[in-house]
Every structure is written in C-alpha cells, then in structure tokens.
Amino acid sequence: MLIVPVQLDTASAQAEAVSTLDGMFERLKGCWRRPELPRGHPGMQITVLFSFKRDGELLGRPRITFETPGASEADSIAYRMAVMETLQRCSPMPFSGGLGDAVAGRPFRVRFDDRRNQPKPVERKAWLSPRIL
C-alpha cells in the first residue's frame, strides 16, 4: 500500500467555511497585500465600507470613507487599489449558513492601518489611569 502525503494548498484552505466574525476579519487580513512603496514612505490609513450578500459575494460597491489627511493622489490611488484587490481576493467569502444569514446586507467598516516607520499611537483608557485624590 502506497501512502502519499497530502499537502493543503491555498485553494482548499480558502474553501473552509467561515463561521464567526473573527474568522471573517482574519480572512480579510490574510487577503491584504499592502502596496509597494518607496523605502522610507510613511504609509497611510484607509477605511472602507462594504456589505456581503448571504452567499459571500459583495453587495453593491465598496466605498472609501477615510484616508489619511494630506496623502498624495498617487498614494491614495495605490491604497484604494490595494483595498479593492483585497476584497476581490476574499470574495466570495465562504460563510457558513448561519453566518451568511446573519451578515447579509449588514455594513462593515474596516480600517487598514499601514503606517510605516511611525510609532502607532498609544490608546489611553481613562478608567485605567491612576488618580490620586
């Protein structure tokens, strides 16, 4: 008897059903390819608003709702293309039946934060700050 090891390829990994919102966001994160930029480029942030159909296809056209202020036209176009390619790579999203029913038509707003060579801001939580009276 000959046993041949089976290697999982990306196509079979893509076919696994997504059954949680965390799984959906992880899948989107895996589809993200940041644009090629010159060395030392600061990068930028961009936010997209989109919805899925029950079967995992995109519903309508995704809309960019935020871009880093002051970004050049070329940077803006590069990041818009990267976001749209990300959504194309991940579409159709292989939702499980229950998750497909739950997310159908609901808007998702996803921020891609690709700031390079810049420290990310530290979020301060007021309720955790010590206060001496």
Backbone as JSON, one array per atom type, in Angstrom:
{
  "sequence": "MLIVPVQLDTASAQAEAVSTLDGMFERLKGCWRRPELPRGHPGMQITVLFSFKRDGELLGRPRITFETPGASEADSIAYRMAVMETLQRCSPMPFSGGLGDAVAGRPFRVRFDDRRNQPKPVERKAWLSPRIL",
  "N": [[0.85, -1.18, 0.0], [0.61, 2.15, -0.9], [1.22, 5.22, 0.5], [0.5, 8.5, 0.06], [1.58, 11.64, 0.97], [-0.59, 14.34, 1.66], [-0.74, 17.64, 0.7], [-1.94, 20.68, 1.87], [-3.31, 23.08, -0.18], [-3.62, 26.6, -1.01], [-6.08, 27.0, -2.19], [-7.77, 24.98, -1.19], [-7.72, 25.71, 1.47], [-8.97, 28.16, 1.32], [-11.54, 27.33, 0.84], [-12.65, 26.5, 3.2], [-15.29, 26.88, 5.47], [-16.34, 29.98, 6.83], [-17.23, 30.76, 10.01], [-17.49, 32.58, 12.05], [-17.43, 36.05, 13.09], [-14.88, 36.94, 13.8], [-13.39, 35.1, 12.36], [-14.01, 35.92, 9.79], [-12.84, 38.47, 9.71], [-10.17, 37.73, 10.08], [-9.75, 36.32, 7.74], [-10.02, 38.4, 5.88], [-7.81, 39.9, 6.66], [-5.8, 38.13, 5.91], [-6.01, 38.3, 3.17], [-5.07, 40.79, 2.56], [-2.75, 42.79, 0.89], [-0.25, 44.96, 1.12], [0.46, 48.01, -0.64], [3.27, 48.38, -2.87], [5.73, 50.55, -1.98], [8.05, 53.33, -2.06], [11.17, 53.06, -0.28], [11.2, 54.11, 3.09], [8.83, 55.43, 2.97], [5.97, 56.79, 4.59], [3.5, 55.43, 4.66], [-0.07, 54.85, 5.11], [-3.44, 55.29, 6.39], [-6.55, 53.76, 5.65], [-10.03, 53.5, 5.23], [-12.73, 51.36, 4.56], [-16.1, 50.85, 3.54], [-18.43, 48.3, 3.31], [-20.67, 45.64, 2.22], [-21.83, 42.26, 2.51], [-23.44, 39.72, 0.57], [-25.71, 37.02, 1.29], [-24.54, 34.73, 0.22], [-21.86, 35.3, 0.29], [-20.79, 36.95, -1.65], [-19.87, 40.32, -2.64], [-22.01, 43.01, -1.83], [-23.27, 45.43, -3.76], [-21.22, 48.37, -4.34], [-18.09, 48.76, -2.78], [-17.17, 51.42, -0.53], [-14.9, 54.01, -0.01], [-14.31, 55.52, 3.04], [-12.55, 56.94, 4.61], [-9.34, 58.41, 4.45], [-5.89, 58.88, 5.12], [-5.31, 62.17, 6.07], [-3.89, 64.56, 3.88], [-2.55, 62.8, 2.25], [-0.89, 61.94, -0.76], [-2.1, 62.09, -4.18], [-1.24, 59.91, -5.72], [-0.53, 58.05, -3.71], [-3.0, 57.69, -2.51], [-4.48, 56.5, -4.59], [-3.0, 54.12, -4.93], [-3.45, 52.84, -2.46], [-6.24, 52.63, -2.46], [-6.59, 50.88, -4.6], [-5.28, 48.63, -3.54], [-6.98, 47.98, -1.4], [-9.38, 47.37, -2.75], [-8.5, 45.19, -4.29], [-7.98, 43.42, -2.23], [-10.58, 42.91, -1.27], [-11.6, 41.69, -3.56], [-9.99, 39.38, -3.69], [-10.87, 38.03, -1.46], [-13.48, 37.48, -2.01], [-15.9, 35.32, -3.33], [-16.79, 35.29, 0.1], [-16.51, 32.45, 2.04], [-18.99, 31.82, 3.75], [-20.47, 30.15, 6.58], [-23.72, 28.66, 6.78], [-25.31, 29.85, 8.86], [-23.81, 32.17, 9.57], [-23.74, 33.5, 7.14], [-26.46, 34.15, 6.83], [-26.69, 35.87, 9.0], [-24.98, 38.07, 8.44], [-25.75, 39.11, 6.02], [-26.28, 41.86, 4.0], [-25.6, 43.64, 6.01], [-23.7, 46.47, 7.0], [-20.15, 46.71, 6.97], [-17.37, 48.26, 8.36], [-14.11, 48.66, 7.74], [-10.86, 49.28, 8.79], [-7.74, 49.77, 7.36], [-4.63, 49.88, 8.51], [-1.69, 50.99, 7.68], [0.59, 52.33, 8.49], [3.89, 53.11, 8.23], [7.16, 53.09, 9.62], [6.43, 54.75, 11.66], [5.56, 55.31, 14.98], [2.82, 53.6, 16.36], [-0.06, 55.18, 17.7], [-0.51, 55.31, 21.23], [-3.19, 54.06, 22.93], [-5.08, 55.63, 25.34], [-6.73, 54.76, 28.26], [-9.11, 56.12, 30.13], [-10.35, 55.12, 32.4], [-8.5, 53.43, 33.45], [-6.41, 54.9, 34.29], [-4.37, 55.91, 36.96], [-5.54, 57.75, 39.71], [-4.99, 60.22, 41.99], [-6.4, 61.39, 44.86]],
  "CA": [[0.0, 0.0, 0.0], [1.38, 3.37, -1.03], [0.58, 6.38, 1.13], [1.03, 9.76, -0.48], [1.2, 12.76, 1.83], [-1.42, 15.35, 1.02], [-0.42, 18.99, 1.13], [-3.05, 21.61, 1.7], [-2.98, 24.27, -0.96], [-4.4, 27.75, -0.59], [-7.44, 26.88, -2.7], [-8.58, 24.21, -0.25], [-7.84, 26.48, 2.7], [-9.96, 29.19, 1.06], [-12.86, 26.73, 0.76], [-13.16, 26.24, 4.54], [-16.37, 27.81, 5.81], [-16.11, 30.99, 7.86], [-18.43, 30.65, 10.85], [-17.52, 33.64, 13.05], [-16.96, 37.36, 12.61], [-13.43, 36.96, 13.93], [-12.87, 34.35, 11.23], [-14.16, 36.75, 8.6], [-11.82, 39.51, 9.74], [-8.88, 37.07, 9.87], [-9.68, 36.01, 6.31], [-9.73, 39.68, 5.21], [-6.42, 40.24, 6.98], [-4.96, 37.27, 5.1], [-6.1, 38.72, 1.77], [-4.48, 42.13, 2.42], [-1.38, 42.97, 0.36], [-0.02, 46.4, 1.1], [1.08, 48.44, -1.9], [4.72, 48.59, -2.92], [6.04, 51.97, -1.87], [9.49, 53.57, -1.91], [11.73, 52.9, 1.06], [11.06, 55.29, 3.93], [7.49, 56.01, 2.82], [5.28, 56.65, 5.87], [2.28, 54.63, 4.59], [-1.26, 55.61, 5.44], [-4.62, 54.57, 6.84], [-7.69, 53.87, 4.75], [-11.2, 52.79, 5.75], [-13.69, 51.0, 3.52], [-17.43, 50.43, 3.98], [-18.96, 47.34, 2.34], [-21.6, 44.63, 2.73], [-21.85, 40.98, 1.82], [-24.69, 39.0, 0.37], [-25.78, 35.77, 2.05], [-23.64, 33.74, -0.38], [-20.47, 35.74, 0.44], [-20.42, 37.95, -2.67], [-20.03, 41.7, -2.21], [-23.29, 43.63, -2.15], [-23.02, 46.8, -4.21], [-19.83, 48.8, -4.49], [-17.44, 49.24, -1.55], [-16.95, 52.86, -0.55], [-13.83, 54.51, 0.87], [-14.87, 56.54, 3.91], [-11.5, 57.72, 5.25], [-7.95, 58.27, 4.04], [-5.02, 59.75, 5.89], [-5.29, 63.54, 5.53], [-2.63, 65.01, 3.3], [-1.92, 61.79, 1.4], [-0.8, 62.36, -2.17], [-3.04, 61.44, -5.1], [-0.67, 58.61, -6.09], [-0.66, 57.15, -2.56], [-4.42, 57.42, -2.36], [-4.87, 55.54, -5.63], [-2.34, 52.85, -4.62], [-4.13, 52.2, -1.33], [-7.6, 52.27, -2.9], [-6.47, 49.66, -5.41], [-4.92, 47.53, -2.64], [-8.18, 47.61, -0.66], [-10.32, 46.72, -3.66], [-7.94, 43.88, -4.62], [-8.19, 42.6, -1.05], [-11.97, 42.47, -1.27], [-11.77, 40.75, -4.67], [-9.34, 38.12, -3.33], [-11.66, 37.37, -0.41], [-14.87, 37.34, -2.41], [-16.92, 35.27, -2.3], [-16.4, 34.83, 1.43], [-17.21, 31.17, 2.23], [-19.7, 31.83, 5.02], [-21.34, 29.05, 6.97], [-25.11, 29.06, 6.57], [-25.76, 30.76, 9.9], [-23.14, 33.47, 9.49], [-24.21, 34.14, 5.9], [-27.77, 34.74, 7.14], [-26.53, 36.95, 9.98], [-24.25, 39.24, 7.93], [-26.28, 39.55, 4.72], [-26.77, 43.23, 3.92], [-25.13, 44.5, 7.11], [-22.48, 47.18, 6.61], [-18.91, 46.54, 7.71], [-16.41, 49.33, 8.16], [-12.81, 48.07, 8.07], [-9.73, 50.21, 8.63], [-6.43, 49.2, 7.06], [-3.64, 50.78, 9.09], [-0.4, 50.6, 7.13], [1.58, 53.38, 8.74], [5.23, 52.53, 8.32], [8.19, 53.95, 10.21], [5.81, 55.67, 12.62], [5.01, 54.57, 16.11], [1.36, 53.65, 16.43], [-0.42, 55.91, 18.9], [-0.9, 54.52, 22.39], [-4.55, 54.43, 23.34], [-5.2, 55.81, 26.79], [-8.03, 54.44, 28.79], [-9.28, 56.99, 31.29], [-10.75, 54.38, 33.58], [-7.35, 52.69, 33.97], [-5.39, 55.84, 34.76], [-4.43, 56.1, 38.41], [-5.89, 59.11, 40.1], [-4.75, 60.45, 43.42], [-7.29, 62.45, 45.35]],
  "C": [[0.89, 1.23, 0.0], [0.6, 4.52, -0.42], [1.27, 7.63, 0.64], [0.62, 10.89, 0.44], [0.43, 13.82, 1.04], [-1.03, 16.71, 1.59], [-1.63, 19.87, 0.88], [-2.58, 22.78, 0.87], [-3.9, 25.4, -0.53], [-5.84, 27.68, -1.08], [-8.32, 26.09, -1.75], [-8.73, 24.94, 1.07], [-8.88, 27.58, 2.54], [-11.38, 28.63, 1.12], [-13.46, 26.45, 2.14], [-14.18, 27.31, 4.91], [-15.95, 28.74, 6.95], [-17.37, 31.03, 8.71], [-18.51, 31.71, 11.94], [-17.07, 34.96, 12.43], [-15.45, 37.47, 12.73], [-12.78, 36.21, 12.77], [-12.94, 35.15, 9.94], [-13.07, 37.82, 8.55], [-10.41, 38.92, 9.56], [-8.68, 36.75, 8.39], [-9.37, 37.28, 5.53], [-8.28, 40.09, 5.44], [-5.46, 39.4, 6.14], [-4.96, 37.64, 3.62], [-5.4, 40.05, 1.51], [-3.05, 42.04, 1.92], [-1.15, 44.47, 0.29], [0.71, 46.8, -0.18], [2.6, 48.59, -1.76], [4.98, 50.09, -2.93], [7.54, 52.15, -1.74], [9.93, 53.42, -0.46], [11.61, 54.21, 1.84], [9.7, 55.96, 3.82], [6.71, 55.8, 4.12], [4.05, 55.75, 5.84], [1.08, 55.49, 4.93], [-2.35, 54.69, 5.99], [-5.72, 54.79, 5.81], [-8.81, 53.01, 5.3], [-12.18, 52.57, 4.62], [-14.98, 50.5, 4.16], [-17.99, 49.51, 2.9], [-19.92, 46.39, 3.03], [-21.45, 43.37, 1.9], [-23.28, 40.53, 1.59], [-24.62, 37.71, 1.2], [-24.77, 34.74, 1.53], [-22.16, 34.16, -0.33], [-19.98, 36.69, -0.63], [-20.59, 39.35, -2.08], [-21.38, 42.23, -2.68], [-23.02, 45.07, -2.53], [-21.53, 47.08, -4.35], [-19.28, 49.24, -3.14], [-17.17, 50.73, -1.68], [-15.85, 53.22, 0.44], [-14.42, 55.63, 1.7], [-13.82, 57.38, 4.62], [-10.17, 57.38, 4.61], [-7.13, 59.23, 4.88], [-5.01, 61.14, 5.27], [-3.91, 63.89, 5.0], [-1.92, 63.97, 2.45], [-1.93, 62.27, -0.05], [-1.82, 61.59, -3.0], [-2.54, 60.04, -5.47], [-0.8, 57.61, -4.95], [-2.11, 56.75, -2.37], [-4.89, 56.36, -3.36], [-4.27, 54.17, -5.34], [-3.07, 52.11, -3.49], [-5.57, 51.82, -1.68], [-7.57, 50.99, -3.71], [-6.15, 48.46, -4.52], [-6.14, 47.05, -1.86], [-9.16, 46.87, -1.56], [-9.81, 45.34, -4.09], [-8.1, 42.92, -3.45], [-9.61, 42.05, -1.02], [-12.23, 41.48, -2.41], [-11.17, 39.39, -4.35], [-10.19, 37.33, -2.34], [-13.11, 37.12, -0.81], [-14.98, 36.23, -3.45], [-16.36, 34.7, -0.99], [-17.18, 33.54, 1.71], [-17.9, 31.09, 3.6], [-20.39, 30.5, 5.3], [-22.77, 29.56, 6.81], [-25.6, 30.08, 7.59], [-25.12, 32.13, 9.82], [-23.56, 34.22, 8.23], [-25.56, 34.82, 6.12], [-27.62, 35.96, 8.05], [-25.91, 38.21, 9.39], [-24.83, 39.81, 6.65], [-26.84, 40.96, 4.81], [-26.29, 44.16, 5.02], [-23.82, 45.18, 6.71], [-21.31, 46.87, 7.55], [-17.98, 47.68, 7.36], [-15.06, 48.79, 8.66], [-11.72, 49.09, 7.79], [-8.46, 49.41, 8.4], [-5.4, 50.23, 7.52], [-2.26, 50.31, 8.66], [0.61, 51.72, 7.31], [2.91, 52.72, 8.99], [6.17, 53.56, 8.93], [7.6, 55.0, 11.15], [5.33, 54.84, 13.79], [3.49, 54.7, 16.1], [0.98, 54.35, 17.73], [-0.87, 54.96, 20.01], [-2.27, 55.0, 22.83], [-4.58, 54.52, 24.86], [-6.61, 55.51, 27.21], [-8.19, 55.18, 30.11], [-9.6, 56.19, 32.55], [-9.62, 53.55, 34.17], [-6.27, 53.61, 34.51], [-5.5, 56.02, 36.27], [-4.74, 57.57, 38.72], [-5.74, 59.25, 41.62], [-5.61, 61.62, 43.84], [-6.69, 63.17, 46.54]]
}
